[in-house]
Amino acid sequence: MHERVNRLIGRAAAEGLVDVAYTETDTPVGRLLVAATRQGLVRVSFHGERHDDVLAELAERLSPRVLEAPARLDEVRRELDEYFEGSRHAFELPLDWSLTGSRFRRAVLERTAKIPYGGTASYREVASAAGSERAVRAAGTALGANPIPIVVPCHRVLRTGGALGGYGGGLEAKRFLLDLEAGRRSIAPA
């Protein structure tokens, strides 16, 4: 049965019938759903989000041709594994920015993607770099809606003064990721 399913998935992919491929992967911050289009990684979803809802969103906003195709996400899983092992400090994955929303939101996320491993920025700094120093709340909203967390490292954005602020994966996950990048060992969130 498994072989037949794999053959059908391969055939769908070969015939160009898969617009969005997805799979799940285990990480120290929980099970993630990762999805990609032909353009690149489009979605990373934490375990706290219902994966069925994420798949429905992908089907509605991108294409109804969404299929579990783990082989198409091997590189994503490999880079995530290397990141969590501490051996990868920069992702080299192509990204699909389709789900980012407005031009300002995309600018915030593109600026966030440039924050170096182990570094941080404030919400104000990110807003300013995106073109509007006064749009701190809008920058926070953009970061809260980041469809590609970890790879687009919104966990590196902190409140002025260094407080954590919010995080879609939960504050324990944010703290874990910051500790990982700082070379500190912390216990992975439950």
N, C-alpha and C positions, 0 to 999 in steps of 0.2 A: 504494500500500500504506500509506504513512504517513498519508495523508488518511483512509483507512478506519479505521485504528487510532485516530486522533484523534477520529473521529466516534463510535466505540464507547466510548471513554473519556468523551466528553461525554455520551453517552446514559446510561452507568452512573452518572455523577455526577448528572445530571438526575433519574434515577429513584431516587436515594438509595441506590444500591448500593455506594457507596464510603464505608467508615467511616474508613479511614486512607489519606490521600493522601501520596505521597512523591515526591521527586526528588533528584537530586544537583546540587551546585553547586561550582564551583572557587573556592578562596580562597587567600590567601597561606600558610595553615597546612595546605594540602592539600585534597583533594576531600572534601566533607562530604555525608552523606546527611541530609536534613531531612524530617521527617514531621509531619503535622498531622491532628487529628481535627476534628470540628465545634466542639469547645470551644476549640481553639487548638493551638499548636506543642507537640508531645508528645515529639519526639526529635530530637537532633542527634548525629550519629555521625561521629567522625573516620575518616580513611582507614585507620588502623591496625586498626580493627575490621572484620571481614568483613561487608560490607553484606548478604550473603545471610543471615547469622546474625541481624543486626539485624531484617531483614524477617520472619524466622521468629519472633523474639521478639515483634514487634508483632502478628503473626497469632495467636500463642498467648495473649498477655496481654491484647490489646485486642479484636481481631476478625479473622476470616479474610478479611474483605473489605478487603484492602490492595491498592492499585492505584497505579501510577506516573501521577501527574496533575500535571505541572509547573505548570499555570496556577493551581491551588489554592494554590501556594506562592510565587507571584510576590512578594507583600508580604514574606515571610520573606527571599527572596533579595535583594530591594531593600534591606531594612534591614541585612542582613549586608554587602552591597556598600558601603553608606554607612558602616558601622562600620569596615570595613577601609580605606576611603579617609580616615578620620579626621573625617568630617563628622557622624557620629551618635555621641552620647555616652550615649544611653539608648534601649533598645528599647521599642517601644510595642505589641508583639505580644501577643495574648491567649495565655495558656499553659494547657495541659492537664497537670495535676499527677498524672495517673493512675499513672505509672510510678515515682513517688518512694518508695513504700513506706510505712514507719511514720509515725506522727504526728511523732515526733522528727525523722526524716529530712526530712520536708516542712518542719518549722519551721526546720531548718538551711538548707535551700535557699531558703526564703522570706526568711530573714534575709540570706543571701548575695546575693539579687537586689537588696537595698537598698544594697549597697556601691557608692558612687558611682564613676563613671568616673574612672580615675586613682588611686583610693583603694585601700587594702588593709585587711585585718583579719587577726588571728591565728586559728588554729584554736580557741584557748581563748575568744577574744571571741565567735566565732560560736556555740560550744557554750553559753556563758553566755547569749547573747541568745536562744537556742532553749530555754532553761529549765534547763540543767544544766551549770554551769561545769566540773564534774569529768568530763564525758563527752567529753573531747577526742578520744579514739580513735574513739568512735562518730560524732562530727562529721566526722572524717577519712574514715571509711567512707562516710558519707552523701555527702560531697563527691566521693569516688572513684567513686560510683555515680550521680552527677548525670546524668540522662538528657537535660538541655538545656544542655550546656556552651556557653560564650561568651555566650549570651543570659542564662542564670543564671550569673554570672561567677565560677565557682569558682577561676579563675586568679588572682583577687584575694585569695585566702586563703593566707597564708604561715605558716611556723613562727614561733614566738616568737623574736625576734632577727632576723627578716627572711629566713631561708633559704627557698628555694622550696618545699620539700616535694615532694609528688608531683603528677602531672597526667595525666589519661586520654589527652590528646593528645600527651604527651611533654613533657619539661622544655624542649626547644627551643621548642615552641609556646607554653608558658607564658611563657617569657622574651620571646618575640616579642610576645605580647599585652600584657604589662606595659610593654614598651618602646614599643609603639604608643600606649598610653594616656598614657604619660609624655611623649610628643612626641619620643621618641628614635627614630631610624631604625635598624633592625637588619635583617639579612638574614633573609628568610623561611626557615623550616626546610625542608630537602629532603624 
